[in-house]
Amino acid sequence: MGFFQKLFGGQDHGGKLIKLHEALENDLQLDATQTQQMRDVFQNFRQQRKEINASGRDRVRIEEAREQLRNNICGILNDEQNKIFTANAAKYDAILQGGNE
């Protein structure tokens, strides 16, 4: 399973999301504005997932929420950060799977 599939699977990955966010902040050298934007994006996504799960886990809505999240993250990052993000996908997968970075 890939980065976003693990990130947004059926379980609540709250602690893992915190670790992921910290890794993203460090790896991508996010500035204060980007850091806050990332927090907001993750928080909004988690709220969307809770609502979708409460209303029957509609797979189409889940996929739409994932796509929106991907677009939001890419919109926050500059070109160089997007390259680093893509290159580190395996590291982020490991964080979400509970392994070492």
Secondary structure as the mmCIF struct_conf table of DSSP 4:
data_model
#
loop_
_struct_conf.conf_type_id
_struct_conf.id
_struct_conf.beg_label_comp_id
_struct_conf.beg_label_asym_id
_struct_conf.beg_label_seq_id
_struct_conf.end_label_comp_id
_struct_conf.end_label_asym_id
_struct_conf.end_label_seq_id
HELX_RH_AL_P HELX_RH_AL_P1 PHE A 3 LEU A 7
TURN_TY1_P TURN_TY1_P1 PHE A 8 PHE A 8
BEND BEND1 GLY A 9 GLN A 11
HELX_RH_AL_P HELX_RH_AL_P2 GLY A 14 LEU A 28
TURN_TY1_P TURN_TY1_P2 GLN A 29 GLN A 29
HELX_RH_AL_P HELX_RH_AL_P3 ALA A 32 ALA A 54
TURN_TY1_P TURN_TY1_P3 SER A 55 GLY A 56
HELX_RH_AL_P HELX_RH_AL_P4 ARG A 59 ILE A 76
BEND BEND2 LEU A 77 LEU A 77
HELX_RH_AL_P HELX_RH_AL_P5 ASP A 79 ALA A 87
TURN_TY1_P TURN_TY1_P4 ASN A 88 ASN A 88
HELX_RH_AL_P HELX_RH_AL_P6 ALA A 89 LEU A 96
TURN_TY1_P TURN_TY1_P5 GLN A 97 GLY A 98
#
